[in-house]
Amino acid sequence: DINKESRYGETSLFDACRGGNENVVHYLVEHGADINKENKFGKTPLFEACDNGNENIFNYLVEHGVDINKEIKCGETP
């Protein structure tokens, strides 16, 4: 299951975005990974890409329709 969650509500896409692995991000998105999935803190994979300075991954997720206005619980956006 490509959208299987960890105990923190994160999928493999979170790890790939956090680690800057563009090839894995592309593979996961092309095979149905939920790009707007929220973890238990309300963060999405886009937050991980931003937090780690992964501009190419950020742009790729935006091109594939990620919600750039999604807020975490404290009101922060990517």
mmCIF file of the N, C-alpha and C atoms, coordinates in Angstrom:
data_MODEL
# 
_entry.id   MODEL 
# 
loop_
_atom_site.group_PDB 
_atom_site.id 
_atom_site.type_symbol 
_atom_site.label_atom_id 
_atom_site.label_alt_id 
_atom_site.label_comp_id 
_atom_site.label_asym_id 
_atom_site.label_entity_id 
_atom_site.label_seq_id 
_atom_site.pdbx_PDB_ins_code 
_atom_site.Cartn_x 
_atom_site.Cartn_y 
_atom_site.Cartn_z 
_atom_site.occupancy 
_atom_site.B_iso_or_equiv 
_atom_site.pdbx_formal_charge 
_atom_site.auth_seq_id 
_atom_site.auth_comp_id 
_atom_site.auth_asym_id 
_atom_site.auth_atom_id 
_atom_site.pdbx_PDB_model_num 
ATOM 1   N N  . ASP A 1 1  ? 0.850  -1.188 0.000   1.00 0.00 ? 1  ASP A N  1 
ATOM 2   C CA . ASP A 1 1  ? 0.000  0.000  0.000   1.00 0.00 ? 1  ASP A CA 1 
ATOM 3   C C  . ASP A 1 1  ? 0.890  1.242  0.000   1.00 0.00 ? 1  ASP A C  1 
ATOM 4   N N  . ILE A 1 2  ? 0.833  1.999  -1.052  1.00 0.00 ? 2  ILE A N  1 
ATOM 5   C CA . ILE A 1 2  ? 1.697  3.170  -1.219  1.00 0.00 ? 2  ILE A CA 1 
ATOM 6   C C  . ILE A 1 2  ? 1.396  4.273  -0.212  1.00 0.00 ? 2  ILE A C  1 
ATOM 7   N N  . ASN A 1 3  ? 0.199  4.256  0.353   1.00 0.00 ? 3  ASN A N  1 
ATOM 8   C CA . ASN A 1 3  ? -0.193 5.266  1.337   1.00 0.00 ? 3  ASN A CA 1 
ATOM 9   C C  . ASN A 1 3  ? -0.228 4.726  2.767   1.00 0.00 ? 3  ASN A C  1 
ATOM 10  N N  . LYS A 1 4  ? 0.491  3.629  3.008   1.00 0.00 ? 4  LYS A N  1 
ATOM 11  C CA . LYS A 1 4  ? 0.555  3.075  4.360   1.00 0.00 ? 4  LYS A CA 1 
ATOM 12  C C  . LYS A 1 4  ? 1.195  4.096  5.294   1.00 0.00 ? 4  LYS A C  1 
ATOM 13  N N  . GLU A 1 5  ? 0.603  4.243  6.473   1.00 0.00 ? 5  GLU A N  1 
ATOM 14  C CA . GLU A 1 5  ? 1.040  5.269  7.421   1.00 0.00 ? 5  GLU A CA 1 
ATOM 15  C C  . GLU A 1 5  ? 1.904  4.703  8.544   1.00 0.00 ? 5  GLU A C  1 
ATOM 16  N N  . SER A 1 6  ? 2.830  5.537  8.984   1.00 0.00 ? 6  SER A N  1 
ATOM 17  C CA . SER A 1 6  ? 3.613  5.227  10.181  1.00 0.00 ? 6  SER A CA 1 
ATOM 18  C C  . SER A 1 6  ? 2.781  5.589  11.401  1.00 0.00 ? 6  SER A C  1 
ATOM 19  N N  . ARG A 1 7  ? 3.331  5.391  12.564  1.00 0.00 ? 7  ARG A N  1 
ATOM 20  C CA . ARG A 1 7  ? 2.592  5.739  13.779  1.00 0.00 ? 7  ARG A CA 1 
ATOM 21  C C  . ARG A 1 7  ? 2.367  7.243  13.898  1.00 0.00 ? 7  ARG A C  1 
ATOM 22  N N  . TYR A 1 8  ? 3.099  8.024  13.110  1.00 0.00 ? 8  TYR A N  1 
ATOM 23  C CA . TYR A 1 8  ? 2.922  9.476  13.104  1.00 0.00 ? 8  TYR A CA 1 
ATOM 24  C C  . TYR A 1 8  ? 1.994  9.939  11.983  1.00 0.00 ? 8  TYR A C  1 
ATOM 25  N N  . GLY A 1 9  ? 1.428  8.973  11.272  1.00 0.00 ? 9  GLY A N  1 
ATOM 26  C CA . GLY A 1 9  ? 0.519  9.305  10.180  1.00 0.00 ? 9  GLY A CA 1 
ATOM 27  C C  . GLY A 1 9  ? 1.230  9.704  8.903   1.00 0.00 ? 9  GLY A C  1 
ATOM 28  N N  . GLU A 1 10 ? 2.503  9.338  8.788   1.00 0.00 ? 10 GLU A N  1 
ATOM 29  C CA . GLU A 1 10 ? 3.281  9.696  7.608   1.00 0.00 ? 10 GLU A CA 1 
ATOM 30  C C  . GLU A 1 10 ? 3.428  8.510  6.668   1.00 0.00 ? 10 GLU A C  1 
ATOM 31  N N  . THR A 1 11 ? 3.511  8.832  5.378   1.00 0.00 ? 11 THR A N  1 
ATOM 32  C CA . THR A 1 11 ? 3.710  7.824  4.345   1.00 0.00 ? 11 THR A CA 1 
ATOM 33  C C  . THR A 1 11 ? 5.142  7.909  3.826   1.00 0.00 ? 11 THR A C  1 
ATOM 34  N N  . SER A 1 12 ? 5.471  7.030  2.908   1.00 0.00 ? 12 SER A N  1 
ATOM 35  C CA . SER A 1 12 ? 6.808  7.047  2.303   1.00 0.00 ? 12 SER A CA 1 
ATOM 36  C C  . SER A 1 12 ? 7.090  8.366  1.596   1.00 0.00 ? 12 SER A C  1 
ATOM 37  N N  . LEU A 1 13 ? 6.040  9.028  1.119   1.00 0.00 ? 13 LEU A N  1 
ATOM 38  C CA . LEU A 1 13 ? 6.231  10.307 0.440   1.00 0.00 ? 13 LEU A CA 1 
ATOM 39  C C  . LEU A 1 13 ? 6.815  11.352 1.387   1.00 0.00 ? 13 LEU A C  1 
ATOM 40  N N  . PHE A 1 14 ? 6.425  11.328 2.640   1.00 0.00 ? 14 PHE A N  1 
ATOM 41  C CA . PHE A 1 14 ? 7.004  12.245 3.624   1.00 0.00 ? 14 PHE A CA 1 
ATOM 42  C C  . PHE A 1 14 ? 8.515  12.026 3.714   1.00 0.00 ? 14 PHE A C  1 
ATOM 43  N N  . ASP A 1 15 ? 8.922  10.757 3.808   1.00 0.00 ? 15 ASP A N  1 
ATOM 44  C CA . ASP A 1 15 ? 10.345 10.436 3.924   1.00 0.00 ? 15 ASP A CA 1 
ATOM 45  C C  . ASP A 1 15 ? 11.117 10.877 2.685   1.00 0.00 ? 15 ASP A C  1 
ATOM 46  N N  . ALA A 1 16 ? 10.540 10.639 1.516   1.00 0.00 ? 16 ALA A N  1 
ATOM 47  C CA . ALA A 1 16 ? 11.216 11.015 0.272   1.00 0.00 ? 16 ALA A CA 1 
ATOM 48  C C  . ALA A 1 16 ? 11.353 12.531 0.155   1.00 0.00 ? 16 ALA A C  1 
ATOM 49  N N  . CYS A 1 17 ? 10.323 13.262 0.545   1.00 0.00 ? 17 CYS A N  1 
ATOM 50  C CA . CYS A 1 17 ? 10.381 14.730 0.509   1.00 0.00 ? 17 CYS A CA 1 
ATOM 51  C C  . CYS A 1 17 ? 11.373 15.257 1.534   1.00 0.00 ? 17 CYS A C  1 
ATOM 52  N N  . ARG A 1 18 ? 11.367 14.667 2.699   1.00 0.00 ? 18 ARG A N  1 
ATOM 53  C CA . ARG A 1 18 ? 12.286 15.076 3.773   1.00 0.00 ? 18 ARG A CA 1 
ATOM 54  C C  . ARG A 1 18 ? 13.738 14.833 3.360   1.00 0.00 ? 18 ARG A C  1 
ATOM 55  N N  . GLY A 1 19 ? 13.965 13.709 2.696   1.00 0.00 ? 19 GLY A N  1 
ATOM 56  C CA . GLY A 1 19 ? 15.321 13.340 2.312   1.00 0.00 ? 19 GLY A CA 1 
ATOM 57  C C  . GLY A 1 19 ? 15.779 13.906 0.982   1.00 0.00 ? 19 GLY A C  1 
ATOM 58  N N  . GLY A 1 20 ? 14.888 14.580 0.267   1.00 0.00 ? 20 GLY A N  1 
ATOM 59  C CA . GLY A 1 20 ? 15.266 15.180 -1.008  1.00 0.00 ? 20 GLY A CA 1 
ATOM 60  C C  . GLY A 1 20 ? 15.451 14.189 -2.136  1.00 0.00 ? 20 GLY A C  1 
ATOM 61  N N  . ASN A 1 21 ? 14.808 13.031 -2.041  1.00 0.00 ? 21 ASN A N  1 
ATOM 62  C CA . ASN A 1 21 ? 14.961 11.999 -3.062  1.00 0.00 ? 21 ASN A CA 1 
ATOM 63  C C  . ASN A 1 21 ? 13.928 12.204 -4.170  1.00 0.00 ? 21 ASN A C  1 
ATOM 64  N N  . GLU A 1 22 ? 14.310 12.980 -5.172  1.00 0.00 ? 22 GLU A N  1 
ATOM 65  C CA . GLU A 1 22 ? 13.390 13.340 -6.249  1.00 0.00 ? 22 GLU A CA 1 
ATOM 66  C C  . GLU A 1 22 ? 12.862 12.131 -7.012  1.00 0.00 ? 22 GLU A C  1 
ATOM 67  N N  . ASN A 1 23 ? 13.729 11.163 -7.306  1.00 0.00 ? 23 ASN A N  1 
ATOM 68  C CA . ASN A 1 23 ? 13.284 9.990  -8.063  1.00 0.00 ? 23 ASN A CA 1 
ATOM 69  C C  . ASN A 1 23 ? 12.203 9.221  -7.317  1.00 0.00 ? 23 ASN A C  1 
ATOM 70  N N  . VAL A 1 24 ? 12.371 9.073  -6.020  1.00 0.00 ? 24 VAL A N  1 
ATOM 71  C CA . VAL A 1 24 ? 11.374 8.357  -5.222  1.00 0.00 ? 24 VAL A CA 1 
ATOM 72  C C  . VAL A 1 24 ? 10.084 9.168  -5.144  1.00 0.00 ? 24 VAL A C  1 
ATOM 73  N N  . VAL A 1 25 ? 10.187 10.485 -4.983  1.00 0.00 ? 25 VAL A N  1 
ATOM 74  C CA . VAL A 1 25 ? 8.992  11.338 -4.963  1.00 0.00 ? 25 VAL A CA 1 
ATOM 75  C C  . VAL A 1 25 ? 8.218  11.157 -6.260  1.00 0.00 ? 25 VAL A C  1 
ATOM 76  N N  . HIS A 1 26 ? 8.906  11.218 -7.398  1.00 0.00 ? 26 HIS A N  1 
ATOM 77  C CA . HIS A 1 26 ? 8.242  11.055 -8.695  1.00 0.00 ? 26 HIS A CA 1 
ATOM 78  C C  . HIS A 1 26 ? 7.552  9.697  -8.778  1.00 0.00 ? 26 HIS A C  1 
ATOM 79  N N  . TYR A 1 27 ? 8.260  8.654  -8.391  1.00 0.00 ? 27 TYR A N  1 
ATOM 80  C CA . TYR A 1 27 ? 7.695  7.305  -8.440  1.00 0.00 ? 27 TYR A CA 1 
ATOM 81  C C  . TYR A 1 27 ? 6.431  7.212  -7.588  1.00 0.00 ? 27 TYR A C  1 
ATOM 82  N N  . LEU A 1 28 ? 6.513  7.690  -6.356  1.00 0.00 ? 28 LEU A N  1 
ATOM 83  C CA . LEU A 1 28 ? 5.376  7.578  -5.443  1.00 0.00 ? 28 LEU A CA 1 
ATOM 84  C C  . LEU A 1 28 ? 4.168  8.361  -5.950  1.00 0.00 ? 28 LEU A C  1 
ATOM 85  N N  . VAL A 1 29 ? 4.397  9.581  -6.429  1.00 0.00 ? 29 VAL A N  1 
ATOM 86  C CA . VAL A 1 29 ? 3.287  10.401 -6.934  1.00 0.00 ? 29 VAL A CA 1 
ATOM 87  C C  . VAL A 1 29 ? 2.676  9.750  -8.170  1.00 0.00 ? 29 VAL A C  1 
ATOM 88  N N  . GLU A 1 30 ? 3.516  9.266  -9.076  1.00 0.00 ? 30 GLU A N  1 
ATOM 89  C CA . GLU A 1 30 ? 3.025  8.622  -10.297 1.00 0.00 ? 30 GLU A CA 1 
ATOM 90  C C  . GLU A 1 30 ? 2.249  7.343  -10.006 1.00 0.00 ? 30 GLU A C  1 
ATOM 91  N N  . HIS A 1 31 ? 2.464  6.757  -8.833  1.00 0.00 ? 31 HIS A N  1 
ATOM 92  C CA . HIS A 1 31 ? 1.774  5.520  -8.475  1.00 0.00 ? 31 HIS A CA 1 
ATOM 93  C C  . HIS A 1 31 ? 0.695  5.730  -7.412  1.00 0.00 ? 31 HIS A C  1 
ATOM 94  N N  . GLY A 1 32 ? 0.241  6.973  -7.276  1.00 0.00 ? 32 GLY A N  1 
ATOM 95  C CA . GLY A 1 32 ? -0.939 7.227  -6.456  1.00 0.00 ? 32 GLY A CA 1 
ATOM 96  C C  . GLY A 1 32 ? -0.728 7.679  -5.033  1.00 0.00 ? 32 GLY A C  1 
ATOM 97  N N  . ALA A 1 33 ? 0.477  8.099  -4.675  1.00 0.00 ? 33 ALA A N  1 
ATOM 98  C CA . ALA A 1 33 ? 0.685  8.602  -3.315  1.00 0.00 ? 33 ALA A CA 1 
ATOM 99  C C  . ALA A 1 33 ? -0.166 9.850  -3.096  1.00 0.00 ? 33 ALA A C  1 
ATOM 100 N N  . ASP A 1 34 ? -0.733 9.959  -1.922  1.00 0.00 ? 34 ASP A N  1 
ATOM 101 C CA . ASP A 1 34 ? -1.583 11.100 -1.560  1.00 0.00 ? 34 ASP A CA 1 
ATOM 102 C C  . ASP A 1 34 ? -0.693 12.296 -1.231  1.00 0.00 ? 34 ASP A C  1 
ATOM 103 N N  . ILE A 1 35 ? -0.645 13.280 -2.140  1.00 0.00 ? 35 ILE A N  1 
ATOM 104 C CA . ILE A 1 35 ? 0.247  14.424 -1.942  1.00 0.00 ? 35 ILE A CA 1 
ATOM 105 C C  . ILE A 1 35 ? -0.276 15.412 -0.906  1.00 0.00 ? 35 ILE A C  1 
ATOM 106 N N  . ASN A 1 36 ? -1.546 15.292 -0.542  1.00 0.00 ? 36 ASN A N  1 
ATOM 107 C CA . ASN A 1 36 ? -2.127 16.182 0.468   1.00 0.00 ? 36 ASN A CA 1 
ATOM 108 C C  . ASN A 1 36 ? -2.364 15.487 1.803   1.00 0.00 ? 36 ASN A C  1 
ATOM 109 N N  . LYS A 1 37 ? -1.758 14.323 1.986   1.00 0.00 ? 37 LYS A N  1 
ATOM 110 C CA . LYS A 1 37 ? -1.901 13.567 3.232   1.00 0.00 ? 37 LYS A CA 1 
ATOM 111 C C  . LYS A 1 37 ? -1.351 14.369 4.395   1.00 0.00 ? 37 LYS A C  1 
ATOM 112 N N  . GLU A 1 38 ? -2.096 14.428 5.477   1.00 0.00 ? 38 GLU A N  1 
ATOM 113 C CA . GLU A 1 38 ? -1.636 15.118 6.684   1.00 0.00 ? 38 GLU A CA 1 
ATOM 114 C C  . GLU A 1 38 ? -1.140 14.105 7.705   1.00 0.00 ? 38 GLU A C  1 
ATOM 115 N N  . ASN A 1 39 ? -0.025 14.438 8.349   1.00 0.00 ? 39 ASN A N  1 
ATOM 116 C CA . ASN A 1 39 ? 0.421  13.600 9.453   1.00 0.00 ? 39 ASN A CA 1 
ATOM 117 C C  . ASN A 1 39 ? -0.330 14.017 10.716  1.00 0.00 ? 39 ASN A C  1 
ATOM 118 N N  . LYS A 1 40 ? 0.006  13.437 11.847  1.00 0.00 ? 40 LYS A N  1 
ATOM 119 C CA . LYS A 1 40 ? -0.775 13.720 13.057  1.00 0.00 ? 40 LYS A CA 1 
ATOM 120 C C  . LYS A 1 40 ? -0.577 15.143 13.567  1.00 0.00 ? 40 LYS A C  1 
ATOM 121 N N  . PHE A 1 41 ? 0.380  15.863 12.995  1.00 0.00 ? 41 PHE A N  1 
ATOM 122 C CA . PHE A 1 41 ? 0.619  17.259 13.370  1.00 0.00 ? 41 PHE A CA 1 
ATOM 123 C C  . PHE A 1 41 ? -0.015 18.228 12.372  1.00 0.00 ? 41 PHE A C  1 
ATOM 124 N N  . GLY A 1 42 ? -0.618 17.664 11.324  1.00 0.00 ? 42 GLY A N  1 
ATOM 125 C CA . GLY A 1 42 ? -1.255 18.483 10.304  1.00 0.00 ? 42 GLY A CA 1 
ATOM 126 C C  . GLY A 1 42 ? -0.344 18.850 9.144   1.00 0.00 ? 42 GLY A C  1 
ATOM 127 N N  . LYS A 1 43 ? 0.910  18.384 9.174   1.00 0.00 ? 43 LYS A N  1 
ATOM 128 C CA . LYS A 1 43 ? 1.840  18.681 8.085   1.00 0.00 ? 43 LYS A CA 1 
ATOM 129 C C  . LYS A 1 43 ? 1.607  17.737 6.910   1.00 0.00 ? 43 LYS A C  1 
ATOM 130 N N  . THR A 1 44 ? 1.903  18.238 5.711   1.00 0.00 ? 44 THR A N  1 
ATOM 131 C CA . THR A 1 44 ? 1.831  17.441 4.492   1.00 0.00 ? 44 THR A CA 1 
ATOM 132 C C  . THR A 1 44 ? 3.249  17.241 3.950   1.00 0.00 ? 44 THR A C  1 
ATOM 133 N N  . PRO A 1 45 ? 3.413  16.385 2.939   1.00 0.00 ? 45 PRO A N  1 
ATOM 134 C CA . PRO A 1 45 ? 4.742  16.228 2.348   1.00 0.00 ? 45 PRO A CA 1 
ATOM 135 C C  . PRO A 1 45 ? 5.341  17.550 1.856   1.00 0.00 ? 45 PRO A C  1 
ATOM 136 N N  . LEU A 1 46 ? 4.499  18.485 1.440   1.00 0.00 ? 46 LEU A N  1 
ATOM 137 C CA . LEU A 1 46 ? 4.997  19.781 0.983   1.00 0.00 ? 46 LEU A CA 1 
ATOM 138 C C  . LEU A 1 46 ? 5.754  20.509 2.089   1.00 0.00 ? 46 LEU A C  1 
ATOM 139 N N  . PHE A 1 47 ? 5.271  20.405 3.312   1.00 0.00 ? 47 PHE A N  1 
ATOM 140 C CA . PHE A 1 47 ? 5.974  21.017 4.438   1.00 0.00 ? 47 PHE A CA 1 
ATOM 141 C C  . PHE A 1 47 ? 7.378  20.435 4.561   1.00 0.00 ? 47 PHE A C  1 
ATOM 142 N N  . GLU A 1 48 ? 7.499  19.120 4.380   1.00 0.00 ? 48 GLU A N  1 
ATOM 143 C CA . GLU A 1 48 ? 8.809  18.474 4.486   1.00 0.00 ? 48 GLU A CA 1 
ATOM 144 C C  . GLU A 1 48 ? 9.749  18.978 3.399   1.00 0.00 ? 48 GLU A C  1 
ATOM 145 N N  . ALA A 1 49 ? 9.233  19.132 2.186   1.00 0.00 ? 49 ALA A N  1 
ATOM 146 C CA . ALA A 1 49 ? 10.059 19.652 1.098   1.00 0.00 ? 49 ALA A CA 1 
ATOM 147 C C  . ALA A 1 49 ? 10.522 21.072 1.414   1.00 0.00 ? 49 ALA A C  1 
ATOM 148 N N  . CYS A 1 50 ? 9.621  21.899 1.919   1.00 0.00 ? 50 CYS A N  1 
ATOM 149 C CA . CYS A 1 50 ? 9.963  23.289 2.263   1.00 0.00 ? 50 CYS A CA 1 
ATOM 150 C C  . CYS A 1 50 ? 10.938 23.348 3.431   1.00 0.00 ? 50 CYS A C  1 
ATOM 151 N N  . ASP A 1 51 ? 10.645 22.589 4.472   1.00 0.00 ? 51 ASP A N  1 
ATOM 152 C CA . ASP A 1 51 ? 11.491 22.607 5.669   1.00 0.00 ? 51 ASP A CA 1 
ATOM 153 C C  . ASP A 1 51 ? 12.932 22.215 5.362   1.00 0.00 ? 51 ASP A C  1 
ATOM 154 N N  . ASN A 1 52 ? 13.106 21.408 4.319   1.00 0.00 ? 52 ASN A N  1 
ATOM 155 C CA . ASN A 1 52 ? 14.437 20.910 3.993   1.00 0.00 ? 52 ASN A CA 1 
ATOM 156 C C  . ASN A 1 52 ? 15.024 21.546 2.734   1.00 0.00 ? 52 ASN A C  1 
ATOM 157 N N  . GLY A 1 53 ? 14.379 22.609 2.242   1.00 0.00 ? 53 GLY A N  1 
ATOM 158 C CA . GLY A 1 53 ? 14.917 23.369 1.116   1.00 0.00 ? 53 GLY A CA 1 
ATOM 159 C C  . GLY A 1 53 ? 14.932 22.639 -0.207  1.00 0.00 ? 53 GLY A C  1 
ATOM 160 N N  . ASN A 1 54 ? 13.999 21.720 -0.398  1.00 0.00 ? 54 ASN A N  1 
ATOM 161 C CA . ASN A 1 54 ? 13.960 20.930 -1.628  1.00 0.00 ? 54 ASN A CA 1 
ATOM 162 C C  . ASN A 1 54 ? 13.067 21.610 -2.668  1.00 0.00 ? 54 ASN A C  1 
ATOM 163 N N  . GLU A 1 55 ? 13.639 22.610 -3.348  1.00 0.00 ? 55 GLU A N  1 
ATOM 164 C CA . GLU A 1 55 ? 12.880 23.417 -4.299  1.00 0.00 ? 55 GLU A CA 1 
ATOM 165 C C  . GLU A 1 55 ? 12.338 22.599 -5.468  1.00 0.00 ? 55 GLU A C  1 
ATOM 166 N N  . ASN A 1 56 ? 13.123 21.668 -5.985  1.00 0.00 ? 56 ASN A N  1 
ATOM 167 C CA . ASN A 1 56 ? 12.655 20.853 -7.108  1.00 0.00 ? 56 ASN A CA 1 
ATOM 168 C C  . ASN A 1 56 ? 11.453 20.004 -6.708  1.00 0.00 ? 56 ASN A C  1 
ATOM 169 N N  . ILE A 1 57 ? 11.501 19.449 -5.509  1.00 0.00 ? 57 ILE A N  1 
ATOM 170 C CA . ILE A 1 57 ? 10.375 18.643 -5.030  1.00 0.00 ? 57 ILE A CA 1 
ATOM 171 C C  . ILE A 1 57 ? 9.176  19.539 -4.782  1.00 0.00 ? 57 ILE A C  1 
ATOM 172 N N  . PHE A 1 58 ? 9.396  20.710 -4.206  1.00 0.00 ? 58 PHE A N  1 
ATOM 173 C CA . PHE A 1 58 ? 8.315  21.674 -4.014  1.00 0.00 ? 58 PHE A CA 1 
ATOM 174 C C  . PHE A 1 58 ? 7.626  21.950 -5.347  1.00 0.00 ? 58 PHE A C  1 
ATOM 175 N N  . ASN A 1 59 ? 8.409  22.302 -6.367  1.00 0.00 ? 59 ASN A N  1 
ATOM 176 C CA . ASN A 1 59 ? 7.838  22.622 -7.676  1.00 0.00 ? 59 ASN A CA 1 
ATOM 177 C C  . ASN A 1 59 ? 7.097  21.433 -8.276  1.00 0.00 ? 59 ASN A C  1 
ATOM 178 N N  . TYR A 1 60 ? 7.652  20.249 -8.127  1.00 0.00 ? 60 TYR A N  1 
ATOM 179 C CA . TYR A 1 60 ? 7.010  19.040 -8.655  1.00 0.00 ? 60 TYR A CA 1 
ATOM 180 C C  . TYR A 1 60 ? 5.648  18.816 -7.996  1.00 0.00 ? 60 TYR A C  1 
ATOM 181 N N  . LEU A 1 61 ? 5.591  18.944 -6.679  1.00 0.00 ? 61 LEU A N  1 
ATOM 182 C CA . LEU A 1 61 ? 4.322  18.751 -5.972  1.00 0.00 ? 61 LEU A CA 1 
ATOM 183 C C  . LEU A 1 61 ? 3.301  19.810 -6.380  1.00 0.00 ? 61 LEU A C  1 
ATOM 184 N N  . VAL A 1 62 ? 3.747  21.051 -6.551  1.00 0.00 ? 62 VAL A N  1 
ATOM 185 C CA . VAL A 1 62 ? 2.842  22.123 -6.987  1.00 0.00 ? 62 VAL A CA 1 
ATOM 186 C C  . VAL A 1 62 ? 2.300  21.807 -8.380  1.00 0.00 ? 62 VAL A C  1 
ATOM 187 N N  . GLU A 1 63 ? 3.166  21.369 -9.278  1.00 0.00 ? 63 GLU A N  1 
ATOM 188 C CA . GLU A 1 63 ? 2.746  21.002 -10.636 1.00 0.00 ? 63 GLU A CA 1 
ATOM 189 C C  . GLU A 1 63 ? 1.725  19.870 -10.623 1.00 0.00 ? 63 GLU A C  1 
ATOM 190 N N  . HIS A 1 64 ? 1.741  19.061 -9.584  1.00 0.00 ? 64 HIS A N  1 
ATOM 191 C CA . HIS A 1 64 ? 0.825  17.926 -9.491  1.00 0.00 ? 64 HIS A CA 1 
ATOM 192 C C  . HIS A 1 64 ? -0.372 18.204 -8.589  1.00 0.00 ? 64 HIS A C  1 
ATOM 193 N N  . GLY A 1 65 ? -0.608 19.483 -8.289  1.00 0.00 ? 65 GLY A N  1 
ATOM 194 C CA . GLY A 1 65 ? -1.846 19.874 -7.624  1.00 0.00 ? 65 GLY A CA 1 
ATOM 195 C C  . GLY A 1 65 ? -1.860 19.861 -6.116  1.00 0.00 ? 65 GLY A C  1 
ATOM 196 N N  . VAL A 1 66 ? -0.707 19.885 -5.471  1.00 0.00 ? 66 VAL A N  1 
ATOM 197 C CA . VAL A 1 66 ? -0.683 19.908 -4.011  1.00 0.00 ? 66 VAL A CA 1 
ATOM 198 C C  . VAL A 1 66 ? -1.362 21.185 -3.508  1.00 0.00 ? 66 VAL A C  1 
ATOM 199 N N  . ASP A 1 67 ? -2.000 21.092 -2.365  1.00 0.00 ? 67 ASP A N  1 
ATOM 200 C CA . ASP A 1 67 ? -2.667 22.244 -1.750  1.00 0.00 ? 67 ASP A CA 1 
ATOM 201 C C  . ASP A 1 67 ? -1.615 23.101 -1.046  1.00 0.00 ? 67 ASP A C  1 
ATOM 202 N N  . ILE A 1 68 ? -1.278 24.252 -1.641  1.00 0.00 ? 68 ILE A N  1 
ATOM 203 C CA . ILE A 1 68 ? -0.238 25.109 -1.061  1.00 0.00 ? 68 ILE A CA 1 
ATOM 204 C C  . ILE A 1 68 ? -0.776 25.992 0.057   1.00 0.00 ? 68 ILE A C  1 
ATOM 205 N N  . ASN A 1 69 ? -2.080 25.970 0.258   1.00 0.00 ? 69 ASN A N  1 
ATOM 206 C CA . ASN A 1 69 ? -2.691 26.798 1.305   1.00 0.00 ? 69 ASN A CA 1 
ATOM 207 C C  . ASN A 1 69 ? -3.052 26.018 2.559   1.00 0.00 ? 69 ASN A C  1 
ATOM 208 N N  . LYS A 1 70 ? -2.709 24.742 2.587   1.00 0.00 ? 70 LYS A N  1 
ATOM 209 C CA . LYS A 1 70 ? -3.033 23.915 3.746   1.00 0.00 ? 70 LYS A CA 1 
ATOM 210 C C  . LYS A 1 70 ? -2.275 24.415 4.969   1.00 0.00 ? 70 LYS A C  1 
ATOM 211 N N  . GLU A 1 71 ? -2.978 24.559 6.068   1.00 0.00 ? 71 GLU A N  1 
ATOM 212 C CA . GLU A 1 71 ? -2.374 25.047 7.308   1.00 0.00 ? 71 GLU A CA 1 
ATOM 213 C C  . GLU A 1 71 ? -2.227 23.920 8.316   1.00 0.00 ? 71 GLU A C  1 
ATOM 214 N N  . ILE A 1 72 ? -1.141 23.993 9.100   1.00 0.00 ? 72 ILE A N  1 
ATOM 215 C CA . ILE A 1 72 ? -1.023 23.069 10.224  1.00 0.00 ? 72 ILE A CA 1 
ATOM 216 C C  . ILE A 1 72 ? -1.796 23.656 11.394  1.00 0.00 ? 72 ILE A C  1 
ATOM 217 N N  . LYS A 1 73 ? -1.836 22.933 12.472  1.00 0.00 ? 73 LYS A N  1 
ATOM 218 C CA . LYS A 1 73 ? -2.696 23.301 13.597  1.00 0.00 ? 73 LYS A CA 1 
ATOM 219 C C  . LYS A 1 73 ? -2.437 24.695 14.149  1.00 0.00 ? 73 LYS A C  1 
ATOM 220 N N  . CYS A 1 74 ? -1.213 25.202 14.047  1.00 0.00 ? 74 CYS A N  1 
ATOM 221 C CA . CYS A 1 74 ? -0.913 26.544 14.568  1.00 0.00 ? 74 CYS A CA 1 
ATOM 222 C C  . CYS A 1 74 ? -1.156 27.628 13.526  1.00 0.00 ? 74 CYS A C  1 
ATOM 223 N N  . GLY A 1 75 ? -1.653 27.241 12.339  1.00 0.00 ? 75 GLY A N  1 
ATOM 224 C CA . GLY A 1 75 ? -1.969 28.208 11.302  1.00 0.00 ? 75 GLY A CA 1 
ATOM 225 C C  . GLY A 1 75 ? -0.860 28.453 10.299  1.00 0.00 ? 75 GLY A C  1 
ATOM 226 N N  . GLU A 1 76 ? 0.272  27.777 10.446  1.00 0.00 ? 76 GLU A N  1 
ATOM 227 C CA . GLU A 1 76 ? 1.405  27.935 9.535   1.00 0.00 ? 76 GLU A CA 1 
ATOM 228 C C  . GLU A 1 76 ? 1.103  27.255 8.207   1.00 0.00 ? 76 GLU A C  1 
ATOM 229 N N  . THR A 1 77 ? 1.542  27.875 7.109   1.00 0.00 ? 77 THR A N  1 
ATOM 230 C CA . THR A 1 77 ? 1.442  27.268 5.785   1.00 0.00 ? 77 THR A CA 1 
ATOM 231 C C  . THR A 1 77 ? 2.851  26.993 5.273   1.00 0.00 ? 77 THR A C  1 
ATOM 232 N N  . PRO A 1 78 ? 2.958  26.155 4.229   1.00 0.00 ? 78 PRO A N  1 
ATOM 233 C CA . PRO A 1 78 ? 4.303  25.875 3.697   1.00 0.00 ? 78 PRO A CA 1 
ATOM 234 C C  . PRO A 1 78 ? 4.963  27.144 3.216   1.00 0.00 ? 78 PRO A C  1 
# 
